[in-house]
C-alpha cells in the first residue's frame, strides 16, 4: 500500500466514530472547554449571560461522582448527589457555512435536559440514556459566535435503583450538512449469510429540506479491513420538496469473512450521495457478516454453531470515573472480561455509549441491548441501604407514556448496525411481584409456581399484572418498526406471575432472572419458548442449569464489574457482586468463573480460615500471611483435570481430581513461610498450568505494572496500576498505605481508584489509600501532544514514576 492510500485508510478508520454517531454530514466533537455550574440559573440560557466565573470542564462530565459522599444522601445511587446544573459553550459558525444545516448531537445527558442556542430552546429530552440531535439552523448566526446552553435537571436524584451519574456524560457533536442529506441514523445494514456468500441488505433514508425536487445517486461500497472496495452498487432516487425517501438495495460478497467471537472480522460500508455528479453527503457504517439462530430445544447458534452464552450484566459507571465514558478504559475492562471467558454482555438496564458497542464489535462480544428498568409505575428505590428501611419512589415512570416508543425507536435506530447486538430487551424486572404489579397467583398454592404466599401475597389495590402484556406488545412494535432481524426479549423477575399474562408471549425470546427452577417445567409447558438466564447468581448450580440443559442457551451473571449504587448501609459505595472490582482488578470469584468458562488452561489459588469443615468459598483471596502452624484452607480454581499443591517446591497437597459438583479443589494445611504453588495437571498427570502466592514482608516500595504507556492526544485515558511490594518485589496484599499522585505535563488526573467499597473518602483528588495493596490512576490527555511524568509517593515507601507518551 502506498503512503497516500495508507493515509486515506487511516483517516477513514480514525473518523469512523464521527460518521457512525449521526450517519450524515460533517460531524466534529465539541467536548472541550464548557462552562459548568451546579445551580439552577434560568438566565443562563441567554447568549448575553456572563458565565466566565463558572467552572471550566471537558465532557464527558459527570458532576455527581465529583461531589462529596454523604450518609444523608440515597444509598440507591451510592450516597452521591444529583441536583440541577447548567453547561454553556461558545462556538463560531463560519460565514462559509451559510446555506448549510447545523445540528447539535448529544450522545447522553442525564437527565431531563433542555438545549438552547442563542437563547432559543431546541428541545427537551427527559431520558438520560438516549442519544438525540437538534436542528439549530434557524437560530444560528453565521460568521458570529453562537452560545450553546444546556440545562440538566437531576433534582430527582434517587430516580434509579443504582448510580446513574449527572450531566453531559457522553460526547457532544456539531454537525454541518447539506440541506439534502442522509437522515440521522439513516443507514441500516442488515447482514445475512448464505453458505460462503455474505449478503448485506441496505436501507438508506434520505431527507430533502429544500423547496425543490432533487434527483440523487446513492453509491454503497463495501470496504475490507485494508480499505479495499470489495463490492459496490449504486441506485438513483428522486425526492420531492421538503420530503424524504428511502432506497433499499443489496450488496453480495463471495467468501465473506464471518464475524465471530474468536475472529471478529469487520467491514465498512461507505454510503455516498451525489447530486448532479457532486458529492453532497457521505457516511461510513461499520458492519460484518454473521447469523443468529434461536431454537426452543437447541438454544442459540452463531453462524450455525450451537454455543452457550457466558454473559455478564454491566452498568455504565467506572468507579471513580462515574458515568463519564472513556473508550480506553472500557476497552481494558472488556478485554479483562474476555480473558475470564465472558463472551456476552447485557447492558443492564439501559443503553450504553456508542463507543461501548463499537468495542464489542471489534473485540468479539455478543450484546443483549436493554432499554428500560421501569415502565409506567415506579419501583422501590432504597434510601438508607439495599432492602433496608422505607423506600422512595422517584423514577422515570412519569414520562414513560409520552416518550416510551420514541425513546425505544431511537435506541434501535442508533444501535441496529452493531453486529454484536443479538437482541433488544424492552425491560428488566418490570414484572417484579408487588413492585409494582400484582396478581392473584402471588397468594400461592396449586400449580402457581409459588409454594406459599410470596412478596406479601396478592395486593388487589396494586397495578394489575395483566397490563404487562399490552405494554409489551406496544414496545415490541416500536422495536420492529426499525429492526426485525433480531428478537425482542426482557428480563422476567416474576416468571410464575408473568406466565399468567400475555407478557412472555409478546417476546421473541424469554429471559429468566434467578428462576433456574422453572427451566424444565416451563420448557414442557411452553415448548415453543426460547429460554435463557437473563440475570443469575455466581454459584456453580446456576451455571450447571445452563451447561447441562441443551435448551437453555446462556446466562448473564450479576455482575461483571462492581458498580456504584444499590449500596448497603453506609459506608458502602455500591454493589460488590462483580467478577472484577471498581478498578479493573479480577476478584477471586472472577478466577472461579474463569475456571468454568475459559478455554485456555488456567489455575488459581486463594486462602481463608474456614468457618467449618464444609465451608468452600469462591471468594478466596491470594493471601499467604498467617500465624505459623495455623490451619489454612487453600482453595484452587482450575479447568485442569487434576491439581496438586507445593510449598517451597515440596508437595504439601496431594493430587486431587477436579470436583464437578463444586468446581473447587481444596486442601487444609498448616501455614509455613515461603512460596505456595498450585500445579494444574491433565488426565495423564502432565503439567499444564501453575499459579503461586508468596508470603510477603513489610511494605517497602511502590511498583507500576505497565511500561511504555502511549495514549491519543484527543481522547486518550491511561490507567496506571500501582502496587505496594516488599523488598523482594512481592505484592503486599494486606497493605493500606496512602498514596499521592502528581502529574507534570499535558494531562489531567481524573481520579484514583482502589476498589474499596467501604472507603467513602474523595476518589477524585490525588490522595487515596490502596486496597489489597493496589490502586489505579486515570490520566486523561488534554488535547496536546507531548510527554507526561506521573509520580506516586507514600510515606516510608520508595517512590515510583513513569512517563506517558501522548501522540
N, C-alpha and C positions, 0 to 999 in steps of 0.2 A: 504494500500500500504506500503510495507516495505521500509526501508531507501535507500537501494541500487537501487530499482526500481524508487523511487522518484527522486534520483539524476540523473538517466539516463533521465527521462522525463524532468526534469528541464533543464538539459544541452541541450536536443534536442530543446526545445522551445526557449531557450536563443540564440541558434545558428541558428535559423530559418532564420533570415535576411541574414546571411552569405551564407547559402545554396541557398536561393531563389534568391539572387542577380545574380549569374552567373550560377547556377544549375549544376556545376560539380566541381570536385577536392576539395582541402582543401583551402578555402578562408579565409584570415585574413586581417583585416583593417590595413592600414599603414597611418593613419591620422596625427600622431603626429610628431613634430619637422622637419618641412620642412623649408628650407631657401627660402626667397622671396625677390625680388627686383622689383620695378616699373620702370624698364628701359629695353631697348632692348639691350642685350649683347649677340651677336651671339656665342662668345666663351664659353658661359655658358653651352652649350650642352656637352662640353668635360669633361671627368672624371677628368682630371688634373686641371681644373679650380678651383680656391680657392674662395668659397662663404662664408667664415667664417664671413665676415663683414656684410652680409645681415641680414635682419630681420628674426627672428625665429617665425614661425606661425604654428598653427594646422589647418588642414582642417576638416570640411568645412570652406572655407575662401573666403570672398567677399571683394576685395580691394576697390571697388568704394564707398561703404557705409561708409568706414572709412576715406575717403578723405574729403576735405573741400567743402561745398556747395558754389556755386558762381553764380551770375546772368549772368556771361559771358558764362556759360555752357548751355546745352539744356534743355528746360522745359520738353520735352517728356520723358527724363529719370531722371527727378527730380532734375535738376541742379547739378548733380553729374558727375564726370569724368569717362572716360574709360582709354585707354592707352594700352601699351604693357608691360607685366610682365613675369618674369621667376620664376619658382619653381625648387628647387633641393632637393634631399634626397638621402642619402646613406643607403643601406641595405646590410646585409650579407646573402648570399645564401650558406647554409651549404654544405660541401662536401658530406654529406649523401644524399643530394637531387640529386646527379649525376644520370642521367638516367631519371629523371622526367621532365615533361614540366613545364615551368614557364610563367605565364601570368600576365599582369597588366590590371586591370579593373577600369575604371573611370566612375562613375555614371553621372557626368555632369561637363563640363568645358566650361565656357563662355568667349570667343568663339574662333573660328579659331585656334584651338590648334594643336601643334605638340609635340609628345612624343619621347624622346631619352633615350637609356640606354647605358652607357659607350661610349657615343659619336655617337651611331648609331641611325638613325631615325627609329622608329617603324611605324610611320604613322601620317596622319593629319586627323582632323575631324572638319569641319567648323561649324556644327550645335552645338550650345551651350547647347541644351536641351536633346540631345540624348546620351544614355549610350553606351559605347564601350569598347572593350578589344583588347589587342595586345599580340601576341605570342612573348615573348622576349627570348625564349630558345636559339636560335643560337648565341645570343650576351652575354649571361650570363657567368660569371666566377664563377664556383662552388668553395666553400671554400674560397672566397675572398669578399672584399667589392665591391659593384656594385652601380653606380651612376645613378639615375633617374633624368632627366631634362625635364621640360615641359615649352614650350613657349606658351603664351596665347596672342593673338592679338585682343584686343578690341579697336583698334585705331579708328575704325568707331563707335564712342561712341554713336551717335544718330541714331542707326540702328534699333530702335524699337519704337513703339508708347508709350511705358511705360518703367518703370525701369526693367532692366534685371539682374544687378549685373555683376561682372567681376571676373574671376579667377576659381580656383578649388573649387567650392561652394557646392559640394556634396562629398560623401565618395569615398575613393580610396582603392582598394583591391589588395593584392598579392595572386596569386593562383598557387598552385602546383598541378599537376595532372599526372596520368599515361598516357603514350602515347596512350593508348586505353581508351577513356573516353566518358562520355555523352557530347554532343555538348553544346556550350553556349546557354542558354535559350532553351535547347533541350527537356525538358519535357513539354508536353502540356496536361492538364487535363480539359476536357470539360464535365460539368455535364448535366445530363438530369433527369427529374422526371417523373415516371410512377406510378401514384397513390401513394402508400406509399413506393415504391421502388426507391432508388437512383441509377442511372447508371452513372459511371464515365468512359467516353471514354478517353483513354490514348494513346498518341504517345510519343515514346522515340527515339530521334535521337542520334546515336552513331557514333563516329569517331575513325578510326584505323590509327594512324600516325606511323605505323611500316611497315617494309618490308615483314611481314609475315601475312598469313591468320590467323584470330583468331576466335575461337568458344566461344561464350559467353552465359551466362544465365542472364536474366534480371528479377528480382523479384520486384513486386509492392505490397506494403502493405498499407492499409488504416488504420490510427490511429485516435481514437476519442480524445476528449479534455483531457482525463486522460492518454493518451499514450497507450491505449489498441488497439491491432490489431483487427479490426472488419471485415475485408475482405482482401483477397490477391489472387494473382496468379503469375505465372512465365512463361517465354517464352524463347526459345533458338533461337539464331541467329548467322549466320556466316558472317564475313566481310572480304573482300579480302584486300590485302595490299594497304596502302595509299588511303583508300576509306572510305565511310560512308554508313550507313544503318539505316532504321527506322523501329521500331516494332510498331504495333498497337494492342491494347487489350482493354478489358473492365473489370471493377470491379462493382459488384452489391451489394447493401446493402439494406436489408429489414428494414422497419421502420426508414428510414434515417431522421435525424433531419434537417429540412429545414433551410436555411439561409434566414432571412427576416429582416426588419428594426427594429423590437422590440426584436427579438431573433436572432442575427447574429451568428448562430451555424456554427462552422468551424471544418474541419478535416485536417489531414496532410497526404499527400501521400509520403511514403518513397520508393524511387526507388534505388535499389542496383544492381550493375553489378558485376558478378562473371566470372572469367577466371580460368578454371581448379579447380573450387571449392573455389578459393581465391577471396575475395572482392577486387576489384580494383577501384571502384568509388561508390559514393552514394550521393544522394541529397534529400532534403525534400521540397515538394511543398505544400503551404497552399491552401486549396480548400474548397468547400462546395457544397451543393445541392440546386438549385433554378431554376426556369423557368421564362423566359421573354416572354410576348405576346404583339404584336403591332397590332392594328386594326384601319383602317381609320375612323371607325364610333364610336368605343368604347374607343379608346386611348391605354392605357398601363395597363397590369396586371402583378403583381409579384406573382408567384406561383398560378396563376389562379384567383387572387383577383384584380379587377379593382381598380385603385387608381390614384390620382393626384401627380405628382412630384412637390414638393415645393422646388425649387432649387435656388442656387446662383452661380454666376461666381466668380472664385478666381484666382488672380495672385499668383506668388510663393514667393513674398517678405514678410517679417515680420517686417516692420517698421525699427527700428534701427538695426536689425539683417540683413537687406538686403536680399539677395538671399540665404544666408547660411542656410542650412536645419538642424533643430534640432527637433527631433521627439517629445520630451516632450512638446515643445512649440506648435507644430501643434496638438498634442493630445488635449491640453487645448482649442485651437482655434476651433477644430471640435466639441468638446463636447459643447462649447458655442453655436455654430450654431444649434446643435441638440436640445438644451434647448429652443431655439427660435421657433423651429418647422421645421427647414430645414431637408429635407430627401434626397437631391440630390445635387451634386457638378458638376460644369462644369470647367474643367481645362483650364481656359482662359489665353492664347490661345495656350499653348504648354504643353508638358509632364511635370509632376511633378516628384518629387523624389519617389523612390520605397517605402520608409517609409510612404509616404502620402497615397498610395493605400492600404498598409497593415493596416493603421489606419482606412480607410474607410471600409475595410473588417471586421475589428474587432468591429467597433462601429455601423455598420449598416447604411451606407450611399451609395446611388447609385452614380455612377460616369459616366459622359459624358466625355470621354477621347479625348482631342483635340490635333492635331499635328501642325497646321500651322495658321498663321495670314497673310501670304504673300506667293504668288506663284512666277510667272515668272517676274513680274514687281513690282517696289517699290510703297509703299503707301506714302502719305504725313506724314512727321514727324515734329511736331510743335516745334519750337526752342525758341520762346520768350513767349509762353503761348498757352494753348489749343485753337485751332482755331483762333490764332492771328498771324498777320504778314505773312512773307513768309516762307513756309515750306522747310525742307530739304528732301532728297530722298536717304539717306543711308539705307541699309537694308540687308536682307538675300537672296534677289532675284538672286544675281549673282552666287550662287552655287545651285540654285533650279534644273536646268536642269540635272546637274551631280548627285546630291545627293537625289533628292526628293523621288524616290522609295526606295532606300537603307535605308534612314532615317525612312521612314514610315514602312518598313518591320521590322526593328529593334525595333521600337516603339511598334508594335503589338506583336512581339515575346517576348519582355520583360514583357509586362503587361497583356497578354491574360489569365493568370491563376488567375487573381484577380476576385473573384466572384462579387465584387461591380461594375465592369465596365459593362455598359449595351449597349454602342455604341461607335463607332470610328468616330470622326469628322475629316474630311480631310481639313477643312479650316474655317476661320471666316472672313466674310465681304470681301472676295476677289472679290465679285461682287458689291462692293460699287460703285454707279453710278459716273462715271468720276474720280474714284480713284482706279485703273487707267482706267477700261474698260468703253466703251460707246456703245450706241445702239440708233437707230432712235426713239425708244419708249420714250426716255427721252425728246423729243420735246413736249410730251403731246398730249391731245386730244383723242377723240374717246374712244374705250374700252381699254385704255392702263393702267389704274390704276393711271395715273397722270392727274390731272385736269388742269395743266399748265406746261410750260417748267420748268424742275427741274434740279438742280445741273448744271446750265449753259446750259442745253439742249444738244442735240446730238453733239458730237465732232468727226467729221469724221476722224481726224488725230490721235485720241486716239486708243489704242488697241481695237480690235473688241471683243465685249462680246460673240460672237459666239465661241470663243476659249475656253470658260469655260467648255463646255460640254466634249470636247475631253480630256482636262487635268483631269477633274473629273473622267472620265472613267479609265484613267491610274492609278490614285491614288486608286480608289476603287479596281481595280485588284490587286494592291500591298497589300492592306489590306486583301483581300480574299484569297490571296496566303497562308496566315498563320492562318486565322480565318474566318470561315463562320458562326459561332454560334451567332454573333451579327450583327445588322445592321450598315451600314455606314450612316453618316449624315454630315451636315455642317450648319453653321450659315449664313443664307442668309440675306444680308442687302438690296439688291435691288430686292425684290421678283418680282415686276412687270417687271423689266428688265430681270431677270433670267428666268422667265416663257417663254420668247421668245427664250430660248436656251435649250440645252439638259441637262443642269446642274442639275436641280431638279430631273429629271427623272433618273439620274445616281445614285441617293442616295436611301438608304433603307427607311429612314425617313427624313423629311424636317424640319429644324429649321428656324423659322422666327424671325429675330431681329427687335423689335419695329414695328411690322406690324400687330397688332391685327385687324386692319380694314379689312384685307384680309382673316381672318379666315373663314368667312361664304362663301364669293364669291369663294375662291379657293377650298373649300370643295365641292361645287357644280360643279365647272369646272373640278376638278381633283379628282373624287370620290375614287380613289384607293390610294391617297396620305395620308400618316400619318403625321400629322402636330402638332407641339408643339412650344412654345415660347422659343427660344434659348438664347434670351437676352431681358430683359424687364425693364421697369421703376418700381418704387416703388408704384405708385398710385393705389388706390383700383380698378379703372376701368380696369387696365391691368390684375389684378387678377380675377375679375369677368368674364372677357372674357375667362378665363380658367375654373373657377368654374362652370359657367353656360352653358358651351358648352361641351357636353359629348365627342366629337371627339378630343378635344384639351387635351393632356394628362399632360401638365405641363408647368411651366415657370421657367426661370433662371434669377433672379434679377441681375442687375448691380449696386452694387456688394455685396458680403458677408462681406468683410473687406475693409476698406480704404487701398489704396495701393500707393506706390511711383511711381512717373512719371505721364504722361499725366497731368502735372501741369498747373495751371493757371499762369498768370503773376507773377513774383517774388513779394513778398515772397509766395511761395507755394511749399510744398514738394511733393504733389501728388494729387490724385483724392479722393474726400471726400464723395463718394456716398455710403459708406458701412453701413450695419446694425450694424457693430462693428468697433471701431476705431483701429488705429495702435497698441495700447497697449492691445487690447482684451476686452475693456470695451464696453458693449452694449449701443448703442446710442438710443435716443428716437424712431427713425424710426425702430430700432430693436425690441423695445417693441410693436410698432404698428403692425409689421409683426407677432410677437408672438401672438397678439390678433386675427389675421386672420388664423394662421397656427397651433397653439399649441392645442393639445387635453386636456392638463391639465388646470384647472381653473387658470386664471391669471387676474390681473388688474394693471394698472399703471396710474400715473398722472404726468403731467408736466404743466408748466405755461408760459405765454407770454403776452405781451401787444398787442392786435390785431390792425392791420393796419386799419381795417374797420369791419363792422358788419358781413361780410361774410368770414372773414379770419379764416379758420380752418386748423390747422397745424398738421402734423405728426412728427414735429421736436420740440416738447415742452420739454424743459429740466426740471428736477426735482428740481426746484429752488423756494424757498419761502422766498425771501428777497426783499421787496419793500417798498415804502413810505406808511405810514399809510393812509388808506382810498382810495388809488389808485385802480381803477377798473382793475381787472386782469382776464384774461381768463384762466380757468383751463380745460385742455384737458385730457380726460380719454380714454385710450386704454384698452379694455377688451373683453373677449369672453363670459362674463356673459350676461344674458338676459336683465338685468337692472343694474343701479348703482345709488348710492346717494353719497353726499359729506358732510363730517363732519369737523368742526373746533373746536378743543379742546373738542371733544365729543358731540358737538351740531350740528344739521343738518343745513347746510348753502346752500345746493344744493338739490333741490327736487329729488325724484326718477325719473329717465328718462329711457326710453326704449333704447335698442341698436339701433343705426341708421344704417340700412342696406345699405343706399346709400353712406354714408361717412365712416362708420366704426368707427366713433368718437362721443363720448358723450362730451358735454362741458357745463360749467356754467360760467357766469360772476359774480364775487363777489368782494367786496372791500377788499383790503388787511388788515389783522389784525394779530398780532403776535400769534405764537403758532404752533400747530401740525395740519396739514391739511391731511385728510384721505379720500380715496375713498373706498367704500364698494360695492363689486360685489354681485348681488342677482340673484337667479334663477327665473324661471317663477312664483313660488309661494312665492316670496319675502324672501326666506331663504338665509342667508349669505353664500357665497362660496369662497370669496376672499377679500383681504384687502391690501391696499398699502398706505404708509404715507410718507410725506415730512414735514420737520420741519424747521422753521426759525432758522438760525444759528447766533452765535455771532462771536466775533473776533477770528481769528486763535489762537490756544493755544498749540496744540501738534501734533506730527506725530503718526500715528497709522498703524500697519501692519495687513492686513486681515487674513493671514494664520498662522497656528500653526503646529508644528511637521512636518517640511519640511524634506523629505528624497529623495535623488536622487542617481542614479547609478554612480559609480566612473568612468566608461569608457565613457559613452555618455550623462550623465545626465545634464540637464539645469533646474534650478529652476527659476520660475518667481515670484518675491515677489512684492505684491501690497501694496503701501503705500498711506495713505490719510491724509490730513490736517483736524483736527477736532477742535471744540471749547471745552470749559471747561466741557461741558456735554457729550462730545463724539460724537456730531452731525457733520457730514461732512460739510465742508465749501466749497461749490461749487464755490464761487467767488474767492477763494484764488489762487495766482500765485507765492507762495513762492519758493525761490531757495533752493534746497535740495542737500546735499552732501552725497555720499555713500562711505563707507570704508569697506574693507574686511580683515579679519585675518584668515588665514588658507589655505588649499589646494584647492583653486578655483580661478577663474578669473571673473572679471566683464566684460561682453560683451557690456553693454551699459544701458542707462536709456531711457525709452520711456514714454512720457506723452500723446501722441496722438494729439498734436497741429500741425495742417497742416501749419500754417504760422510762426512757430518758426524755423528759419534757422540756429540755433546755432549747436554746435557739440553735437551729441547724444551719442557718443561713449566714452566720458570721464566720470568722476564720479560726475559731477555737472550739474544740469538741473532744470529748473522751472517746477512746477506742472501745470497741465491744468485741469480745472474743479475740482481742489482740489485733483488731483490724479497723481501718477506716478508709473511705474513698473520698477524693476531692474531685469536684466537677469544675473544669476550667473551660470557659467559653471564649472563642476568638471574637474580637470586636470589629472585624472588617478589614484590618490591616495585615499585611504580610510581615513576617519577622520571626524572632525567637523570643521565647518566654522562659524565664527561670522560675521554677516552683520549688520552694523550700519548706521543709517540715522540721519543727523543733519540738522537743519535750524536755521538761526539767529532768536532769540526771541521766538523760539518754543521748547517745550520739545522734546528731542531726543527719539529714539526708536531703539531697536536692536533685532535680532533673531538669532537662531542657525540652521544651516543646517547640517543634518547628511548625510555623503557620504559613501555609502556601496559598 
